[in-house]
Structures are given as structure tokens and as C-alpha cells.
Amino acid sequence: MLTILFDGIAYGMLLFILACGLSITLGLMNFVNLAHGAFAMVGGYVTVILMNRYGVSFYLCLPAAFIVTAVIGVILERLLYRRLYAASHLDQVLFSIGLVFMAISAMDYFMGGQQQMFNLPPELQGRFTVSGIGIGRYRLFIIVICALLAVGLQLALTRTRFGSQLRAAVDDGRVARGLGINTSLIFALTFGLGSGLAGLGGALGGDLMGLDPNFPLKFLIYFMIVVTVGGTSSISGPFVAALLLGIADVAGKYYLPAIGAFIIYGLMVLVLVFRPHGLFSREGSR
């Protein structure tokens, strides 16, 4: 039981890192970016290419995946996304889902449709036992990394000048510009941050979740459930939601394999019946 709980926490942490970038763009920037999973896929493929073709250490591939996807995110934000900030959510959905299919086709053409193999370092392979709890080394690594990122992200958005400027730019861009805040740069950096976190999640999750060109579509619903259940008014909401969903998903598939895949959907419905705006959203928030 405790082993399953541990594995569920690790999976939930991974879901949080994969989904928190979407929470940032949707909750803080009010942009529905359904192409978020494509950035995660790019981060996974960056890791595979660097490790398997060029022999780069896995530990160096993680910051590389973050940087590459963050740069791609900034470029796309400057060229494409910023043109739709004032558009309706329907236009944003249609645009971003179009990017998903383009990314899938491009990755299938250049990398093939097969599952990619991750060669983890020896020290991250296998399990060890503590007080009867089977602890996977790589899952423990994921928990530690994701916990540090969650704390750092929360502090960055609530305790720093950048976070204050971002909230001001979102609440009233005209006044923020009048105060000398470069809202265009703030949005570009924020979008790059969200994209980079998705890429890092893809790099961390490739071994556990699998990686192929259909990754953005297979896991898009998971990202959306985390953000929907947790709400978009804070980082803590998606964090708690990801943990709950991760534990429920792992436990459900272990104890109730016939219906385990549907448990997270039932949990989502149950939460939204009582909290339509998510666990931590204020009433009426976006």
C-alpha cells in the first residue's frame, strides 16, 4: 500500500510539472494553449537525441530540455501567440490544437512513430526498500526535483518583482504600461517559462509515461484535468490536484484494473460538482 502511495506521489509530481505551465498561461495570461503537450514532447525528444546520439549525460539533458523548449516558446509567442491574446478562447483553442497536429506530423516525419528508449544512469535504476516500502530510485529523483521546482515557482510568482509585474500586466495592462512595465516582455518570458517547464516535464516523464509523436494528444486530457480540478488562480491548486489524481490513478489501476483508467475522471466530476471553479479557485475567477 505504501509503495503504491509513493509511486502515486511520484506520478502526481510529474503531472504537476507537466501541467503547471498550462496553469500559468491559462490562469495568469488567460490564454488557452492546448499545444502545451507539444512542448513537453519536444523536451522529451531533446533528451533522447542528446543522450542516445551524442552521449550527453542525463543530468545535463534536463536543463537543455528546459532551455530549448523555453526558447522555442518565446519565439512562437513573439511570432504567433501574441496575435491571439485578445482573441476569443475558441480561436485560441483552434489555433493551438492546429499546432499540436503540426508538431505530431513533424516529429513523426523526422523521428519516426516508434516509442523512444531512455537510458537512465545506473544510479537512477532499480528500487530499494525502507521499512517495507519499495522506493524506485528514479521516482524518488522525480519527487525531489519536482518538489524543489514547485517551491521555487511559487516563490517566484508571489515574492518577486517579476511576479508582481506579471500580475499587474494581467490585471490591467494599460495601467501597467503606464507605470513603465514592459508587458510585452513579461508575457514573452512567462510563456517561455511555461514552455520550458513543459519541456522539463517531458524530459523527466519520458521513461515513465513513454514518448512517441502522439504524446501531446495522449496526455492532453491529463493536463487539462489537473488544471481544471486545481483551479487556475494559484500554483498550489494544480499541485494538490496533481497529487490527488496521481495517487488515484496509480491506486485505481493497481486495485481495480478493469476500471482504474476511469477513476480520475470520476474524481474530476466529483470535485467539480462541489467546486465548479476548482479546489483553490476563488468564486468567479478565470
ABEGO torsion letter per residue (X at the ends): XAAAAAAAAAAAAAAAAAAAAAAAAAAAAGBBBAAAAAAAAAAAAAAAAAAAAAGBBAAAAAAAAAAAAAAAAAAAAAAAAAAAAABBAAAAAAAAAAAAAAAAAAAAAAAEABBBBBBBBAAABEBBBBGGBBBBAAAAAAAAAAAAAAAAAAAAAAABAAAAAAAAAAABAAAAAAAGBBAAAAAAAAAAAAAAAAAAAAAAAAAAAEBBAAAAAAAAAAAAAAAAAAEAABAAAAAAAAAAAAAAAAAAAAABAAAAAAAAAAAAAAAAAABAAEAABBBGBX
